[in-house]
């Protein structure tokens, strides 16, 4: 048997530095600590957040990736560590046949009376469900299904101070008779926490959006907050693309009537010049949290595009302050543009990230430890086809018939592309025994949009996956057992390299179109992922491949 290895964890992190700010009278200088957006770089959309004491917990959509719905923890709202996942056991949920951009949509996390609750939608399956745990890291329960919400998405939970619990969610138009494309509603159902079943009548809270005469589209991602005796309903509106926004309503009853804020939206970037330098776009799908010091902050998704609407890093999680004006919350109140830097929140705590998730950073994984929780897989892992050999510092992967372009669980270990500019590299040891055996690095957007630089029996090649199969973009003869492989991201281009050592990389192909892997071109809701991939391309194999390290450098 032959093996492929990957590598284990040696971090050289470039965190956001303190920045000096001059006093207005020029008499002194004061250091103001800032943080850098996005706080979760790369594909981390649809954030939901809750606070328990001095601790903050957040979840994001994970779609067709496994483990499902990562749970993150922070004490400062800026630096986060993954502490678990809601759906990390095969018996909890089946992602088989779920496409990459399907699966788990828009989870929401909350805490009540000793339980952490996560409610979510399995978009191509049984619909909406709740899992709960006594501890934030899990284990979480098997799902409690909510079949009465069929057709609904983006649910969240609200716990009132009278002990009642509610599910608030997006659903179709009244009587399933939309007045225009994208006509949706926000609805409410009571939840019995003893039986975990819905009770009572469904309540319509919002029809269409802030002003139905303007035909608003895709009112979704609702959250209810009770503040000073009033109920606030915050939702996304406009769709998750360039016209995305966040809007707010208010009522003196949880069941409404909800009155919209006259100055809605409370967050959007759709009115800004798309050609502005380093734009942040698609801002919306927000959630709010208050710190012990009384500050309010919002997490929300946004994107960092290039060349208009192209972005490869997916929809990311941003953080911005919230200011209350005449009894209404406004996100990013002091600026038109969402900022890349803000002063640090006053939480009274701090978190040291195990793995850097924002700002510029470099790190290397040498596989002398088990794989950490930030690695992801396509769909449920039902057999142990990989092993981190901690003595040798190698990640060994079995070649299997499964391929990325189909809907199974291929031998593929993934990490997010977090920056528009950066690079990822690895060392592969692999001796193919048949022409169909391949292993190497992939940059993946979806089943029909990825690049695969790999070693075969007699060459190094670069393949482009399309809806009609592979196209060979470049190939060179190669007969060594080991090879270093590197992918560079440079905005709208990818560059692919190989070499016998880390000091002598040769270009396999440069200036490869990165827009092919952008959401604008490929569609869907995810971002690009770097991955180590080994396949026997539809045929059985007993061969393995091994990766000796996995190294990431970032710049923008």
LOKE-426141 format. One record per residue (C-alpha): residue in one letter; x, y, z; residue number from 0. Coordinates in steps of 0.2 Angstrom, whole numbers. Layout:
N
 resn    xx    yy    zz resi
    A     X     Y     Z  NUM
...
% end
This chain:
556
 resn    xx    yy    zz resi
    X     0     0     0    0
    X     6    17    -4    1
    X     1    33     5    2
    X    -2    52     2    3
    X     2    64    17    4
    X    -3    82    22    5
    X     4    92    37    6
    X     0    98    55    7
    X     0   115    64    8
    X    13   129    65    9
    X     5   146    65   10
    X    13   162    61   11
    X    -1   174    62   12
    X    -2   192    57   13
    X   -16   200    68   14
    X   -23   217    67   15
    X   -11   229    75   16
    X   -15   243    87   17
    X   -17   259    77   18
    X   -12   277    84   19
    X   -25   290    83   20
    X   -21   308    86   21
    X   -30   318    99   22
    X   -40   333    91   23
    X   -29   346   100   24
    X   -13   337    94   25
    X    -7   337   112   26
    X    -6   318   114   27
    X    -8   302   105   28
    X   -19   288   111   29
    X   -18   270   105   30
    X   -35   263    99   31
    X   -36   245    96   32
    X   -45   240    80   33
    X   -51   224    72   34
    X   -51   220    53   35
    X   -66   214    43   36
    X   -72   201    38   37
    X   -70   193    56   38
    X   -73   176    47   39
    X   -64   177    30   40
    X   -69   165    16   41
    X   -86   156    14   42
    X   -95   159    31   43
    X  -112   166    26   44
    X  -129   169    36   45
    X  -121   172    53   46
    X  -132   170    69   47
    X  -126   174    86   48
    X  -130   173   105   49
    X  -122   178   121   50
    X  -122   168   137   51
    X  -114   178   151   52
    X   -97   184   144   53
    X   -97   171   130   54
    X  -103   173   112   55
    X  -108   159   101   56
    X  -110   159    82   57
    X  -116   148    68   58
    X  -116   149    49   59
    X  -123   140    34   60
    X  -113   125    29   61
    X  -123   119    14   62
    X  -117   102     8   63
    X  -102   101    19   64
    X   -98    90    33   65
    X   -98    92    48   66
    X  -114   102    47   67
    X  -116   119    55   68
    X  -100   123    64   69
    X  -101   131    81   70
    X   -89   145    85   71
    X   -85   153   102   72
    X   -78   170   106   73
    X   -75   182   121   74
    X   -72   198   111   75
    X   -84   196    96   76
    X   -69   197    84   77
    X   -58   182    87   78
    X   -66   165    85   79
    X   -63   147    88   80
    X   -73   132    82   81
    X   -78   122    97   82
    X   -89   109    88   83
    X  -103   106    75   84
    X  -121   103    77   85
    X  -122    89    65   86
    X  -106    79    66   87
    X  -113    61    68   88
    X  -120    52    53   89
    X  -135    46    62   90
    X  -141    64    65   91
    X  -143    69    47   92
    X  -140    62    29   93
    X  -132    74    16   94
    X  -131    60     3   95
    X  -136    67   -14   96
    X  -137    85    -7   97
    X  -127    96   -20   98
    X  -114   108   -13   99
    X  -125   123   -13  100
    X  -140   114    -5  101
    X  -140   106    12  102
    X  -140   117    27  103
    X  -147   134    25  104
    X  -147   148    37  105
    X  -145   141    55  106
    X  -149   151    70  107
    X  -142   149    88  108
    X  -150   154   104  109
    X  -150   149   122  110
    X  -164   147   135  111
    X  -165   138   152  112
    X  -150   128   151  113
    X  -151   123   132  114
    X  -142   129   117  115
    X  -154   128   102  116
    X  -150   128    84  117
    X  -164   129    71  118
    X  -161   127    53  119
    X  -167   121    36  120
    X  -162   105    26  121
    X  -167   113    10  122
    X  -169    96     0  123
    X  -175    84    13  124
    X  -187    85    27  125
    X  -187   104    29  126
    X  -185   113    46  127
    X  -178   106    62  128
    X  -171   110    79  129
    X  -156   102    88  130
    X  -151   106   106  131
    X  -138   103   118  132
    X  -134   107   136  133
    X  -116   113   131  134
    X  -112   124   116  135
    X   -99   112   109  136
    X  -112    98   109  137
    X  -116    84   107  138
    X  -132    90    99  139
    X  -148    80    99  140
    X  -155    71    84  141
    X  -166    83    75  142
    X  -184    88    80  143
    X  -192    90    64  144
    X  -205   104    61  145
    X  -216    97    46  146
    X  -229   111    48  147
    X  -216   123    41  148
    X  -215   114    24  149
    X  -210   127    11  150
    X  -203   139    25  151
    X  -184   143    27  152
    X  -173   154    38  153
    X  -181   150    54  154
    X  -175   157    71  155
    X  -181   155    89  156
    X  -188   168   101  157
    X  -190   165   119  158
    X  -202   177   128  159
    X  -200   182   146  160
    X  -217   174   150  161
    X  -210   157   146  162
    X  -217   155   129  163
    X  -206   150   114  164
    X  -209   154    95  165
    X  -202   150    78  166
    X  -201   165    66  167
    X  -198   161    48  168
    X  -199   165    30  169
    X  -213   157    19  170
    X  -222   159     3  171
    X  -235   172    -2  172
    X  -253   172     7  173
    X  -263   158     0  174
    X  -248   153   -11  175
    X  -253   167   -23  176
    X  -238   178   -26  177
    X  -241   195   -33  178
    X  -224   196   -41  179
    X  -208   186   -42  180
    X  -199   185   -25  181
    X  -215   189   -15  182
    X  -213   181     2  183
    X  -219   183    20  184
    X  -213   182    38  185
    X  -223   171    49  186
    X  -224   165    67  187
    X  -229   149    76  188
    X  -228   145    95  189
    X  -216   130   100  190
    X  -220   118   114  191
    X  -203   116   123  192
    X  -209   100   131  193
    X  -214    91   116  194
    X  -203   101   103  195
    X  -219   102    92  196
    X  -228   117    85  197
    X  -244   122    93  198
    X  -258   135    89  199
    X  -261   145    74  200
    X  -249   152    61  201
    X  -247   171    62  202
    X  -243   182    47  203
    X  -231   196    53  204
    X  -225   204    37  205
    X  -232   202    19  206
    X  -219   206     6  207
    X  -208   217    15  208
    X  -207   235    22  209
    X  -218   242     8  210
    X  -227   229    -3  211
    X  -232   243   -15  212
    X  -214   243   -20  213
    X  -214   224   -23  214
    X  -200   220   -11  215
    X  -192   203   -14  216
    X  -186   189    -2  217
    X  -190   196    15  218
    X  -181   182    25  219
    X  -168   178    39  220
    X  -180   185    53  221
    X  -175   187    71  222
    X  -186   194    85  223
    X  -178   204   100  224
    X  -188   210   115  225
    X  -180   226   121  226
    X  -187   238   134  227
    X  -204   230   133  228
    X  -205   231   114  229
    X  -203   218   101  230
    X  -191   221    86  231
    X  -192   210    71  232
    X  -176   211    60  233
    X  -176   204    43  234
    X  -165   203    27  235
    X  -174   210    11  236
    X  -169   211    -7  237
    X  -161   194   -10  238
    X  -143   189    -5  239
    X  -135   198   -20  240
    X  -130   216   -24  241
    X  -147   222   -18  242
    X  -146   214    -1  243
    X  -152   224    14  244
    X  -157   223    32  245
    X  -174   231    38  246
    X  -182   232    55  247
    X  -200   232    62  248
    X  -207   235    79  249
    X  -222   230    89  250
    X  -229   230   107  251
    X  -235   212   104  252
    X  -225   197    98  253
    X  -239   193    86  254
    X  -239   211    79  255
    X  -244   222    71  256
    X  -226   226    66  257
    X  -223   243    60  258
    X  -208   246    49  259
    X  -195   259    53  260
    X  -197   275    42  261
    X  -178   276    39  262
    X  -176   258    33  263
    X  -165   249    27  264
    X  -154   250    43  265
    X  -140   242    33  266
    X  -136   241    14  267
    X  -123   244     1  268
    X  -133   243   -14  269
    X  -134   262   -17  270
    X  -115   264   -18  271
    X  -104   266   -34  272
    X  -100   248   -38  273
    X   -83   254   -46  274
    X   -77   261   -29  275
    X   -60   254   -23  276
    X   -60   238   -13  277
    X   -79   238   -11  278
    X   -89   228     1  279
    X  -106   222    -6  280
    X  -121   212    -3  281
    X  -122   216    15  282
    X  -137   209    25  283
    X  -144   193    34  284
    X  -139   201    51  285
    X  -141   196    69  286
    X  -138   208    84  287
    X  -130   205   101  288
    X  -127   217   116  289
    X  -111   216   127  290
    X  -111   217   146  291
    X  -105   235   144  292
    X  -121   240   135  293
    X  -114   241   117  294
    X  -124   233   103  295
    X  -115   225    88  296
    X  -121   216    72  297
    X  -114   202    63  298
    X  -120   200    44  299
    X  -114   193    28  300
    X  -106   203    14  301
    X   -94   200     0  302
    X   -78   207    -7  303
    X   -79   207   -26  304
    X   -67   211   -40  305
    X   -71   216   -58  306
    X   -89   221   -54  307
    X   -99   206   -46  308
    X   -86   192   -46  309
    X   -80   185   -29  310
    X   -72   168   -25  311
    X   -71   170    -6  312
    X   -90   168    -5  313
    X  -101   178     7  314
    X   -91   181    23  315
    X   -95   186    41  316
    X   -93   205    45  317
    X   -95   214    62  318
    X  -101   232    64  319
    X  -107   243    78  320
    X  -126   247    81  321
    X  -132   263    87  322
    X  -150   266    94  323
    X  -159   281    86  324
    X  -176   286    92  325
    X  -179   269    98  326
    X  -173   260    82  327
    X  -156   251    79  328
    X  -145   256    65  329
    X  -130   246    59  330
    X  -114   255    54  331
    X  -122   271    59  332
    X  -107   283    56  333
    X  -103   278    39  334
    X  -111   275    22  335
    X   -98   261    18  336
    X   -96   246    28  337
    X   -78   248    35  338
    X   -63   236    35  339
    X   -58   242    52  340
    X   -68   248    68  341
    X   -63   250    86  342
    X   -63   234    96  343
    X   -80   230   105  344
    X   -80   233   124  345
    X   -83   215   129  346
    X   -71   214   144  347
    X   -64   198   137  348
    X   -52   192   124  349
    X   -49   176   113  350
    X   -34   169   106  351
    X   -39   160    89  352
    X   -32   142    87  353
    X   -33   145    68  354
    X   -32   163    61  355
    X   -49   167    53  356
    X   -47   185    48  357
    X   -34   198    43  358
    X   -17   193    35  359
    X   -10   177    41  360
    X     2   163    37  361
    X     1   145    44  362
    X     7   128    41  363
    X     0   111    45  364
    X    12    97    47  365
    X     0    83    51  366
    X     8    78    67  367
    X    -8    80    76  368
    X   -26    74    72  369
    X   -35    85    59  370
    X   -43   101    68  371
    X   -61   105    66  372
    X   -59   118    52  373
    X   -56   104    40  374
    X   -72   100    30  375
    X   -78    86    19  376
    X   -91    84     5  377
    X  -106    76    13  378
    X  -106    63    27  379
    X   -90    53    30  380
    X   -96    35    32  381
    X   -79    26    31  382
    X   -62    31    37  383
    X   -53    34    21  384
    X   -40    46    28  385
    X   -28    45    43  386
    X   -16    58    50  387
    X     0    48    54  388
    X     6    59    68  389
    X    22    50    70  390
    X    27    53    52  391
    X    18    69    50  392
    X     8    63    35  393
    X   -10    64    30  394
    X   -14    48    21  395
    X   -29    46     9  396
    X   -36    31     1  397
    X   -40    32   -18  398
    X   -58    28   -20  399
    X   -70    28   -35  400
    X   -80    43   -29  401
    X   -77    60   -39  402
    X   -81    78   -35  403
    X   -92    80   -50  404
    X  -105    67   -43  405
    X  -115    68   -27  406
    X  -106    56   -15  407
    X   -91    58    -2  408
    X   -75    59   -12  409
    X   -58    57    -4  410
    X   -56    76    -2  411
    X   -51    86    13  412
    X   -55   105    12  413
    X   -51   122    19  414
    X   -58   139    14  415
    X   -50   151     2  416
    X   -50   166    13  417
    X   -41   179     3  418
    X   -42   186   -15  419
    X   -23   186   -15  420
    X   -13   172    -7  421
    X    -6   154   -10  422
    X    -8   137    -4  423
    X     5   123    -6  424
    X     8   105    -1  425
    X    20    90    -4  426
    X    13    75   -11  427
    X    20    57   -11  428
    X    11    46   -23  429
    X    15    32   -35  430
    X     0    29   -46  431
    X    -3    11   -51  432
    X   -15    14   -65  433
    X   -19    28   -78  434
    X   -35    32   -69  435
    X   -27    36   -52  436
    X   -24    54   -48  437
    X   -20    65   -33  438
    X   -16    83   -29  439
    X   -23   100   -25  440
    X   -40   106   -30  441
    X   -48   124   -30  442
    X   -66   120   -29  443
    X   -82   131   -31  444
    X   -95   117   -35  445
    X   -97   100   -44  446
    X   -95   107   -61  447
    X   -83   122   -57  448
    X   -65   118   -51  449
    X   -47   116   -56  450
    X   -37   101   -51  451
    X   -18   101   -52  452
    X   -13    83   -50  453
    X     0    69   -52  454
    X    -3    54   -63  455
    X     8    39   -67  456
    X    18    49   -79  457
    X    14    68   -78  458
    X     8    83   -69  459
    X    -8    90   -76  460
    X   -20   104   -73  461
    X   -38    99   -76  462
    X   -53   111   -78  463
    X   -70   103   -73  464
    X   -85   109   -83  465
    X  -103   103   -85  466
    X   -97    92   -99  467
    X   -82    84   -90  468
    X   -63    88   -89  469
    X   -53    99  -100  470
    X   -34    97   -99  471
    X   -27   115   -98  472
    X    -8   110   -96  473
    X     3    94   -93  474
    X    21    90   -92  475
    X    30    74   -90  476
    X    35    69   -72  477
    X    41    52   -65  478
    X    46    56   -47  479
    X    37    49   -33  480
    X    35    66   -23  481
    X    30    83   -29  482
    X    27   100   -22  483
    X    12   108   -28  484
    X     6   126   -26  485
    X    -9   137   -31  486
    X    -8   155   -31  487
    X   -23   166   -30  488
    X   -20   184   -38  489
    X   -37   192   -39  490
    X   -45   187   -56  491
    X   -31   174   -60  492
    X   -25   158   -52  493
    X    -7   152   -55  494
    X    -2   134   -54  495
    X    16   127   -50  496
    X    25   111   -46  497
    X    43   107   -41  498
    X    54    93   -33  499
    X    58   105   -19  500
    X    50   121   -11  501
    X    64   132   -18  502
    X    62   127   -36  503
    X    44   129   -42  504
    X    41   128   -60  505
    X    25   136   -68  506
    X    13   123   -74  507
    X     1   136   -80  508
    X    -1   154   -75  509
    X   -15   167   -78  510
    X   -29   155   -77  511
    X   -47   163   -76  512
    X   -52   164   -58  513
    X   -69   172   -63  514
    X   -74   154   -69  515
    X   -75   149   -50  516
    X   -84   165   -44  517
    X  -101   165   -38  518
    X  -106   177   -52  519
    X  -101   163   -65  520
    X  -103   147   -56  521
    X  -119   152   -46  522
    X  -124   144   -29  523
    X  -121   151   -12  524
    X  -104   145    -7  525
    X   -86   151    -9  526
    X   -70   142   -15  527
    X   -62   129    -6  528
    X   -44   123    -7  529
    X   -43   104    -5  530
    X   -32    89    -5  531
    X   -40    76   -17  532
    X   -36    58   -22  533
    X   -47    48   -34  534
    X   -47    32   -44  535
    X   -60    40   -55  536
    X   -74    28   -54  537
    X   -64    12   -52  538
    X   -59     2   -37  539
    X   -41     4   -30  540
    X   -31    -1   -15  541
    X   -18    13   -18  542
    X   -16    28    -6  543
    X    -8    45    -7  544
    X     0    55     7  545
    X     2    74    10  546
    X    17    80    21  547
    X    11    98    24  548
    X    -2   110    20  549
    X     4   128    20  550
    X    -6   145    18  551
    X     0   162    15  552
    X   -12   177    13  553
    X   -10   195     8  554
    X   -27   203     3  555
% end
